Amino acid sequence: MKGSKKTFLLEGLDCVVCAAKIEDDVKKIDGICNAKVDLINTKLTVELENINKINDINKIIKKVVKDIEPNIHISDPESKITKDKDSHFKWKIKQLLFAAILFILPVIFKLPEYVKFSFFFISYIISGGEIITLSIKKLLKGQLFNENFLMSISTIGAFAIGKYEEGVSVMLFYQIGTLIEDYAVDNSRKSIKDLMNIRPDYANLKIGNNIKKVPPETVNIGDIILVKPGEKIPLDGKVIDGKSFVDTSSLTGEYLPMEVTIGSDVLSGFINKNGFLTIKVEKNFKESTVSKILDLIENAGNKKAQAENFITKFAKYYTPIVTLSALFIATIPPLLLNENFSNWIYRALVFLVISCPCALVISVPLSFFSGIGAASKSGILIKGSNYLEALNDVKTIVFDKTGTLTEGTFKVTEINAENPLKSDELLKYAAYGEYYSNHPIASSIINAYGKEIDAGKIKDYVELAGNGIKTIIDDKEILIGNSKLMKSHNIACKDVRPYSAVHIAVDGKYAGYIVISDTIKKDSKDTVKTLKSLGAERLIMLTGDKKEISQYISNELGLDGVHSELLPDEKVNVVDELCRNNYNGKVAFVGDGINDAPALTRADIGIAMGKIGTDAAIEASDVVLMTDEPYKLVDAIKIAKKTHKIVLENIILALGVKLSVLTLGALGFATMWEAVFADVGVTVLAVLNSLRILTK
């Protein structure tokens, strides 16, 4: 079947250059349409032309991977049999500790020369044997320019010119630094993979009077499941029995439990805290919230930022250039200056040690990886590091109004009764009059009244299309509607703007009005203010609502502009124009409804409000805010800016130190010790700096 996918787990893959080469070479295999290496999750995903040839292609893929990186362990992601990393770390620590003891003894004690050489040589083989072996394997496969080759040739060269102590120290400290890097990277990966624990293990399916524990994938829409205290809710659905508090933090980043009861919508990934819940399933597992989030997290590493792509290309050309430069340093100056080759060879060896590009090729992808992880912990799903990078450059933000900046629900916000009526009497007449209407405004009035309505008191109910309602309540003629209704009955009424107002008249006399409005979200104003402080230059609102209402909300929030009474296609046109004319940064669109999907797709960055957003909006977006709080956008941009800052710091640190020490090494003012710091020390500092993104 064309388009079928197969995933391989590449345990031990840490090199961005190797990842890029694996991806390129696998794409060239006959029968493969496409290939993607996800360095974050150490996975290779291939798209096959014909699934029936999978066995033959598997063998070829494994050979290609092993040819590029022999130490990679290839397995099935679903396999339970994986290499024990903790055991590997413990064994590696013991190995390096023993090598360090052998190295220190001849340094501390005065020993015969041949004994010192023996100690240094054994220490070198123990600490660097793996590097040399790997370098030889790659050399035999025609892969000359790599960090293992650089480290091997520089340390062997040190031994060749009698610098035994420095040769061993470089290899030993390189291996210690690599171990620290691996540990930091694995910890960082673990912190992100902890987010994957939202996947439910089972569902308690109700079959008749029995409960059966089944895989969530086998549950169908309409089935009834039971969720006990402490269990994860496995599928999206509606509570039909029970009451409980649920922990939503794994999805939303909010740690305050949410109360759910009969009629409440619940999402897969929530954790039931105390009560028993009976839930009617509304989405199968593939379409459920948890499944989509898992897919987003797993595939986030496939969309690389420009900085990552630059580093990948940079590393491909950087190593050959510095190797040839080292060869030049070792041969040309002594020939031209008629000097001792040994001195210039040593300078070239120092140059080679410094030149390893580890600090950049590890820390830059790790920084973006950490940024995506930090956002996920805060309930913000970013679909790729390219979108994380783009968030840093946002200068124009376009908001949908209803459900994004406002609550999206009508509420009674004001009751103004005319003498001799009181406010509660006016609300009663309005609630009785709207009893038979299914309009959202009617529902908001009835909800505000909050008392039981005696339908027997309502007589001669008539809906006047486009104007309102006429009815008899307690033998009084009641008119409820807009200003047109009042004018058609020659009743003078108040001019109420910008909100929608329901006017009421009793027995032909004006009795007052009730204001119905879509309330502004409590954090919308802070969101607008903070976004401006973060560098957003234009904040614009698009809405299909009336001009007066839209302008009022825009003024209240302090927005820079508003476009009202728009149809969905007109929203897209506005966003398109902004994108074409915005030369000073990116344009982001924030929305939640199905009608926002086209605009989300057209914007440079589409941002969907996940909790209340539709599936169409979430699919079309690049960033998903898992709550209906606009302020999450502020958090997303702060994380993007922090990530960008740390990436720049790492690039400046790595290139600055390396170029300085490279120059000193070429001039003969740097030794192997400075070289080790410029390589291993800078790499460790850059990796630790990258992990700062995961902390608040």
C-alpha positions in Angstrom: 0.0 0.0 0.0 1.5 3.3 -1.1 2.2 5.9 1.6 2.5 3.3 4.5 4.9 4.4 7.2 7.4 2.5 9.3 9.3 3.8 12.3 12.6 2.7 13.7 14.1 3.7 17.1 17.8 4.7 16.8 19.2 4.4 20.3 22.5 6.2 20.8 21.8 8.8 18.1 23.1 12.2 19.4 24.9 13.7 16.4 22.9 16.2 14.3 25.3 15.6 11.3 24.8 11.8 11.5 21.1 12.3 11.7 21.1 14.5 8.6 23.3 12.0 6.7 21.0 9.1 7.7 18.0 11.0 6.5 19.6 11.9 3.2 20.9 8.3 2.5 17.7 6.5 3.5 15.7 8.8 1.1 17.9 7.4 -1.7 16.8 3.8 -1.1 14.6 2.4 -3.8 11.0 1.9 -2.5 11.1 4.8 0.0 9.1 7.9 -0.8 10.4 10.0 2.1 12.4 9.7 5.3 12.5 11.9 8.5 15.0 11.6 11.4 13.7 13.0 14.7 16.8 13.7 16.8 14.6 14.6 19.8 12.9 11.2 20.0 15.8 9.3 18.2 13.4 8.0 15.6 13.6 7.4 11.9 10.2 7.4 10.1 10.1 6.2 6.5 7.2 6.4 4.0 7.1 3.3 1.8 5.9 2.9 -1.8 4.9 -0.7 -1.1 4.4 -2.2 2.3 4.9 -5.7 1.0 8.6 -5.0 0.5 9.2 -4.0 4.0 11.4 -6.9 5.0 13.9 -6.2 2.2 13.9 -2.5 2.9 14.4 -3.1 6.6 17.7 -4.8 6.0 18.9 -2.0 3.7 17.9 0.7 6.2 19.7 -1.0 9.0 22.9 -1.4 6.8 22.7 2.3 5.9 22.4 3.4 9.5 25.2 1.1 10.7 27.5 2.3 7.9 27.0 5.9 9.1 27.0 5.3 12.9 28.1 1.8 13.9 27.2 2.3 17.6 23.5 3.0 17.0 21.2 0.3 18.3 18.2 -0.1 15.9 14.9 -1.4 17.2 11.1 -1.2 17.0 9.6 1.7 19.0 7.0 -0.7 20.4 9.7 -3.2 21.5 10.2 -3.7 25.2 13.8 -4.7 24.7 15.9 -1.6 24.8 19.4 -0.9 25.9 19.8 -0.1 29.6 21.2 3.4 29.6 21.7 3.6 33.4 23.9 0.4 33.3 25.8 1.9 30.4 26.5 5.1 32.3 27.6 3.2 35.4 30.0 1.0 33.4 31.3 4.1 31.5 32.0 5.9 34.8 33.9 2.9 36.2 35.9 2.6 33.0 36.9 6.3 33.0 37.6 6.3 36.8 40.1 3.4 36.3 41.7 5.2 33.3 42.0 8.4 35.4 43.8 6.5 38.2 46.3 5.0 35.7 46.8 8.5 34.3 47.3 10.2 37.7 49.8 7.7 39.2 52.8 8.5 36.8 52.0 12.2 37.2 52.2 12.1 41.0 55.0 9.5 41.5 58.4 9.5 39.9 58.5 6.3 37.9 60.9 4.9 35.3 60.2 6.2 31.8 59.0 2.9 30.3 56.7 2.4 33.3 55.2 5.9 32.9 54.7 5.2 29.2 53.0 1.9 30.0 50.6 3.6 32.5 49.8 6.4 30.0 49.3 3.9 27.1 47.0 1.6 29.0 45.0 4.7 30.3 44.8 5.9 26.7 43.5 2.6 25.4 40.9 2.3 28.2 39.6 5.8 27.8 40.0 6.1 24.0 39.8 2.6 22.6 36.2 3.0 21.7 36.8 6.3 19.9 39.7 4.9 17.9 37.8 1.8 16.9 34.8 3.8 15.8 37.1 6.2 13.9 38.7 3.2 12.1 35.3 1.7 11.2 34.2 5.0 9.7 37.5 5.5 7.9 37.1 2.1 6.3 33.6 3.2 5.1 35.1 6.4 3.6 34.0 8.7 6.4 37.1 10.6 7.1 35.9 13.9 8.5 34.2 13.4 11.9 34.8 14.2 15.5 36.1 10.7 16.3 38.7 11.1 13.5 39.7 14.5 14.8 40.1 13.2 18.4 42.0 10.1 17.3 44.4 11.7 15.0 45.2 14.6 17.4 45.9 12.3 20.4 47.8 9.7 18.4 49.8 12.6 17.0 50.6 13.7 20.5 51.9 10.3 21.4 54.0 10.3 18.2 55.8 13.5 19.2 56.3 12.3 22.8 53.5 14.3 24.4 52.1 11.2 26.2 50.6 13.1 29.1 48.7 15.6 26.9 47.5 12.9 24.5 46.0 10.8 27.4 44.5 13.9 29.1 42.8 15.1 25.9 41.2 11.7 25.3 40.3 11.3 29.0 38.7 14.7 29.4 37.0 14.4 26.0 35.3 11.2 27.2 34.3 12.7 30.6 32.8 15.7 28.8 31.0 13.4 26.3 29.6 11.4 29.3 28.3 14.7 30.9 26.8 15.8 27.6 25.0 12.4 27.1 23.7 12.5 30.6 22.4 16.1 30.2 20.8 15.3 26.8 19.2 12.1 28.1 17.8 14.0 31.1 16.4 16.6 28.8 14.8 13.9 26.6 13.4 12.3 29.6 11.8 15.5 30.8 10.0 15.8 27.4 9.1 12.1 27.2 7.5 12.4 30.6 4.8 14.4 28.8 4.1 11.3 26.8 2.8 9.6 30.0 -0.6 11.1 29.3 -1.2 8.1 27.1 -3.9 5.9 28.8 -3.1 2.2 29.3 -6.6 0.9 29.3 -10.3 1.8 29.4 -13.0 0.3 31.7 -15.6 -0.6 29.1 -19.2 -1.2 30.4 -20.8 -4.2 28.6 -24.3 -4.8 30.1 -23.7 -5.1 33.8 -20.1 -6.1 33.5 -16.9 -4.0 33.3 -14.1 -5.1 31.0 -10.6 -3.6 30.9 -9.8 -3.1 27.2 -7.2 -1.1 25.1 -8.6 2.5 24.4 -8.1 1.9 20.7 -10.9 -0.8 20.7 -13.6 1.5 22.2 -16.2 3.0 19.8 -18.1 6.2 19.8 -21.3 5.8 21.9 -19.7 3.2 24.2 -19.9 3.7 28.0 -16.7 3.7 30.1 -16.2 3.9 33.8 -13.2 5.9 35.3 -12.2 5.2 38.8 -10.4 7.6 41.2 -6.7 7.9 40.3 -7.2 6.7 36.7 -6.6 8.6 33.5 -9.6 9.4 31.4 -8.8 7.4 28.2 -11.1 9.0 25.6 -13.0 12.2 25.0 -16.6 12.1 26.1 -19.5 13.5 28.3 -20.1 12.6 31.9 -23.5 10.8 32.2 -23.2 9.8 35.9 -21.0 10.8 38.8 -19.2 13.8 40.2 -15.5 14.4 40.7 -12.5 16.7 40.5 -10.1 16.1 37.6 -6.4 17.0 37.2 -6.1 18.8 33.8 -2.4 19.8 34.3 -0.9 17.4 31.8 -3.0 19.0 29.0 -3.5 22.6 30.1 -0.6 23.3 32.5 -3.1 24.4 35.1 -2.7 22.6 38.5 -6.0 23.7 40.1 -8.4 20.7 39.8 -11.6 21.2 37.8 -14.9 20.0 39.0 -17.0 17.8 36.5 -20.5 16.5 36.9 -23.3 15.2 34.8 -23.3 16.9 31.4 -19.6 18.0 31.7 -17.3 17.4 28.7 -14.1 15.7 29.6 -10.9 15.1 27.6 -8.6 12.1 27.4 -5.5 12.7 29.5 -7.4 14.2 32.4 -6.8 12.3 35.7 -9.8 11.5 37.9 -9.0 12.6 41.4 -11.8 11.3 43.7 -15.3 10.3 42.5 -16.4 7.6 40.1 -17.3 8.8 36.6 -19.5 7.2 33.9 -18.7 8.7 30.5 -20.3 8.3 27.1 -17.5 8.2 24.5 -17.8 10.9 21.8 -14.5 10.4 19.9 -12.5 7.2 19.1 -8.9 7.0 20.3 -7.3 8.2 17.0 -9.4 11.4 17.1 -9.2 12.0 20.8 -7.4 14.9 22.4 -4.6 12.7 24.0 -3.9 11.0 20.7 -3.5 14.3 18.8 -1.3 15.7 21.5 1.0 12.7 21.5 1.2 13.0 17.7 2.1 16.7 18.0 4.8 16.1 20.6 6.3 13.2 18.6 6.4 15.1 15.3 7.5 18.5 16.7 11.1 17.6 16.0 10.5 17.0 12.3 10.1 20.7 11.5 13.5 22.4 12.0 14.2 26.0 12.7 16.5 27.9 10.3 19.2 27.9 13.0 19.0 24.1 13.2 19.3 23.8 9.4 22.2 26.2 9.4 24.0 24.2 12.0 23.5 20.9 10.1 24.9 22.4 6.9 27.7 24.2 8.9 28.9 21.0 10.5 29.1 19.2 7.1 31.6 21.7 5.7 33.3 22.8 9.0 35.1 19.6 9.9 36.8 19.1 6.4 37.9 22.7 6.4 39.5 22.6 9.8 41.2 19.2 9.0 42.7 20.7 5.9 43.7 23.8 7.8 45.4 21.6 10.4 47.3 19.8 7.6 48.4 23.2 6.3 49.6 24.4 9.7 51.6 21.1 10.2 53.4 21.3 6.9 53.6 24.7 5.1 55.0 27.0 7.9 57.9 24.7 8.8 58.8 24.3 5.1 58.6 28.0 4.5 60.3 29.0 7.7 62.7 26.1 7.8 61.6 25.2 11.3 61.2 22.0 13.3 58.1 20.0 12.1 57.5 18.7 15.7 56.5 22.2 17.0 54.1 22.9 14.1 52.6 19.4 14.2 51.8 20.0 17.9 50.1 23.3 17.0 48.1 21.5 14.3 47.0 18.8 16.8 45.8 21.5 19.3 44.0 23.1 16.4 42.2 19.8 15.6 41.1 19.3 19.2 39.6 22.8 19.4 37.8 22.4 16.0 35.3 19.7 17.1 31.9 21.4 16.5 30.1 19.5 19.3 29.0 22.6 21.2 27.0 23.9 18.3 25.6 20.6 16.8 24.4 19.4 20.2 23.3 22.6 22.0 21.3 24.4 19.2 18.8 21.5 18.5 18.7 20.8 22.2 17.7 24.4 22.9 14.7 24.2 20.5 13.9 20.8 21.9 13.9 22.2 25.4 11.8 25.2 24.3 9.1 22.9 22.9 9.2 20.8 26.1 8.8 23.9 28.3 5.9 25.1 26.3 4.2 21.7 26.5 4.5 21.7 30.3 2.7 25.0 30.3 -0.2 23.7 28.2 1.1 25.1 24.9 1.7 22.7 22.0 4.1 24.0 19.3 4.1 21.8 16.2 7.8 22.4 15.3 10.9 24.3 16.2 10.4 26.5 13.1 7.2 27.8 14.6 8.9 28.3 18.0 11.6 30.4 16.2 8.9 32.3 14.3 7.0 33.2 17.5 10.1 35.2 18.5 9.7 37.4 15.4 5.9 38.2 15.7 5.2 41.9 15.3 1.5 41.7 14.2 -1.1 39.7 16.1 -4.6 39.3 14.8 -7.3 38.1 17.2 -10.7 36.6 16.5 -13.2 38.2 19.0 -15.8 35.7 20.1 -14.3 32.9 22.2 -10.8 34.3 22.0 -10.8 37.7 23.6 -14.4 37.4 24.8 -16.2 34.6 26.6 -18.4 33.7 23.7 -21.5 33.4 25.8 -24.3 35.8 26.3 -25.0 37.1 29.8 -27.3 39.6 31.4 -24.9 42.4 32.5 -27.4 45.2 33.3 -31.1 45.6 34.2 -32.6 49.1 34.0 -36.3 49.2 35.2 -38.5 52.3 34.8 -40.7 53.4 37.7 -42.8 51.9 39.2 -41.3 48.5 38.2 -38.3 47.1 40.1 -35.4 45.3 38.5 -36.5 41.8 39.7 -40.1 42.4 38.3 -38.7 43.5 34.9 -36.4 40.4 34.7 -39.4 38.2 35.6 -41.6 39.6 32.8 -38.6 39.2 30.4 -37.9 35.6 31.5 -41.6 34.6 31.2 -41.9 36.3 27.8 -38.8 34.5 26.5 -39.8 31.1 27.9 -40.8 29.5 24.5 -37.9 31.1 22.5 -34.7 29.0 21.7 -32.6 32.1 21.0 -29.3 32.4 22.9 -30.5 35.8 24.3 -33.6 34.2 25.6 -31.5 31.5 27.4 -29.3 34.1 29.0 -32.4 36.0 30.4 -34.0 32.8 31.7 -30.7 31.7 33.3 -30.3 35.2 34.9 -33.9 34.9 36.4 -33.0 31.5 37.8 -36.4 30.6 39.2 -39.0 28.1 38.1 -41.4 29.4 35.4 -45.1 28.7 35.6 -45.9 28.2 31.9 -49.6 28.4 32.7 -49.3 32.2 33.2 -48.2 32.7 29.6 -51.0 33.3 27.1 -51.3 34.4 23.5 -47.6 33.9 22.8 -46.6 35.4 19.4 -43.1 35.7 17.9 -42.7 38.8 15.7 -40.0 37.9 13.2 -37.0 40.2 13.4 -38.5 42.3 16.2 -39.3 40.2 19.3 -42.2 38.7 21.2 -45.8 39.7 22.2 -47.6 37.8 24.9 -50.0 38.0 27.9 -48.6 37.4 31.4 -50.8 37.8 34.5 -53.4 39.5 32.3 -50.8 42.2 31.2 -49.8 42.7 27.6 -46.0 42.3 27.4 -43.8 43.4 24.5 -40.2 42.1 24.5 -37.7 42.9 21.7 -35.6 45.5 20.0 -36.1 49.2 19.4 -38.0 48.5 16.1 -40.7 46.6 18.1 -41.1 49.5 20.4 -41.3 52.1 17.6 -43.9 49.9 15.7 -46.2 50.2 18.8 -45.4 54.0 19.2 -43.5 53.4 22.5 -40.5 55.6 23.1 -37.4 53.7 24.3 -33.9 54.4 25.4 -31.0 54.3 22.9 -28.6 51.7 24.3 -25.2 51.3 22.7 -23.0 49.5 22.0 -24.5 46.3 23.5 -27.5 44.4 22.5 -30.5 45.5 24.6 -33.8 43.8 25.1 -36.6 46.4 25.6 -39.7 45.6 27.6 -43.1 47.3 27.6 -46.1 46.5 29.9 -49.6 47.4 28.8 -48.3 49.8 26.2 -46.0 51.6 28.5 -42.1 51.5 28.4 -40.9 49.4 31.4 -37.1 49.4 30.9 -34.4 47.4 29.2 -32.0 44.5 29.9 -28.4 44.6 28.5 -27.1 41.3 27.0 -23.4 41.2 26.2 -20.6 38.9 25.4 -18.2 39.6 28.3 -14.5 40.3 27.8 -12.3 37.6 29.3 -10.6 38.6 32.6 -7.1 38.2 31.2 -7.6 39.8 27.8 -6.6 43.3 28.9 -3.4 42.1 30.6 -2.6 40.0 27.5 -2.8 43.0 25.2 -0.7 45.1 27.5 2.0 42.5 28.0 2.2 41.6 24.3 3.0 45.2 23.5 5.7 45.2 26.2 7.2 42.1 24.5 7.5 43.9 21.2 4.2 43.4 19.4 3.7 46.4 17.2 0.1 45.9 16.0 -2.7 44.1 17.7 -5.8 43.8 15.6 -9.3 42.2 16.1 -11.4 40.6 13.4 -15.0 39.7 14.0 -18.3 39.2 12.3 -20.0 41.2 15.1 -21.6 44.7 14.8 -19.3 47.7 14.4 -20.4 49.5 17.6 -19.8 46.4 19.8 -16.5 45.6 18.2 -15.2 49.1 18.5 -16.2 49.3 22.1 -14.3 46.0 22.9 -11.3 47.2 20.9 -11.2 50.5 22.9 -11.6 48.7 26.2 -8.7 46.4 25.5 -6.4 49.0 23.9 -6.1 47.3 20.5 -4.6 49.1 17.5 -7.4 48.3 15.1 -10.6 46.4 14.5 -12.4 45.0 11.4 -16.0 44.2 12.1 -19.0 42.5 10.3 -16.7 40.1 8.4 -17.5 36.8 6.8 -14.9 34.0 7.1 -13.5 34.7 3.6 -13.2 38.4 4.4 -11.1 37.5 7.5 -8.7 35.6 5.3 -8.4 38.6 3.0 -7.5 40.9 5.9 -4.9 38.4 7.2 -3.5 37.9 3.6 -3.1 41.7 3.2 -1.4 42.0 6.6 1.0 39.2 5.7 1.9 40.7 2.3 2.5 44.2 3.8 4.2 43.2 7.0 7.9 43.5 6.3 8.9 43.9 9.9 8.3 40.5 11.4 5.7 37.7 11.3 1.9 37.8 11.5 0.1 35.6 13.9 -3.6 34.8 13.9 -5.4 33.6 17.1 -8.8 32.0 16.8 -11.0 29.1 18.0 -13.9 28.4 15.6 -14.3 26.4 12.5 -14.7 29.6 10.6 -11.2 30.7 11.7 -9.4 27.7 10.1 -8.8 29.5 6.7 -7.3 32.5 8.5 -5.2 30.2 10.8 -3.7 28.5 7.7 -3.0 31.8 5.9 -1.2 33.5 8.7 2.6 33.1 9.2 1.7 31.5 12.5 -1.8 30.1 13.3 -2.6 29.9 17.0 -5.7 27.9 18.1 -7.4 28.1 21.5 -7.4 24.4 22.2 -9.9 23.9 25.1 -12.8 25.4 23.3 -11.4 25.3 19.8 -12.8 23.1 17.1 -10.9 20.2 15.6 -10.6 22.2 12.3 -9.0 25.1 14.0 -6.5 22.9 15.9 -5.6 21.0 12.7 -5.1 24.2 10.8 -2.9 25.8 13.5 0.8 25.8 14.2 0.5 26.4 17.9 -2.3 25.2 20.2 -3.1 26.9 23.5 -4.7 24.1 25.6 -6.8 26.5 27.7 -9.2 29.3 26.7 -6.9 31.9 28.4 -5.4 34.5 25.9 -2.5 35.0 28.4 -1.1 31.6 27.3 0.0 33.4 24.1 2.2 35.6 26.3 3.7 32.5 27.9 4.4 31.1 24.4 6.2 34.2 23.2 8.2 34.5 26.4 9.4 30.9 25.9 10.2 31.6 22.3 12.2 34.7 23.2 14.1 32.8 26.0 14.9 30.0 23.5 16.1 32.4 20.9 18.3 34.2 23.5 19.9 30.9 24.7 20.5 29.7 21.1 22.3 33.0 20.4 24.3 32.8 23.6 25.4 29.2 22.7 26.5 30.2 19.2 28.4 33.2 20.5 30.0 31.2 23.3 31.0 28.3 21.1 32.3 30.3 18.1 33.9 33.0 20.3 35.9 30.6 22.4 36.8 28.3 19.6 37.9 31.1 17.2 40.0 32.7 20.0 41.7 29.4 21.1 42.1 28.3 17.4 44.0 31.5 16.7 46.1 31.1 19.8 46.7 27.4 19.0 47.8 28.2 15.4 50.3 30.9 16.8 51.6 28.4 19.4 50.2 30.1 22.5 47.6 27.4 23.4 48.2 23.9 24.7 46.1 20.8 24.7 44.6 21.9 28.0 43.1 25.0 26.5 42.0 22.9 23.6 40.1 20.5 25.8 38.3 23.4 27.4 37.5 25.0 24.0 36.0 21.7 22.9 34.6 19.7 25.8 34.2 22.5 28.4 32.4 24.8 26.0 30.1 22.0 24.9 29.1 21.1 28.5 28.5 24.8 29.3 26.3 25.2 26.1 24.3 22.0 26.9 23.7 23.1 30.5 22.7 26.6 29.2 20.2 24.9 26.8 18.5 23.1 29.7 17.8 26.4 31.4 14.8 26.7 29.1 13.1 23.9 30.9 13.2 26.0 34.2 10.9 28.9 34.8 
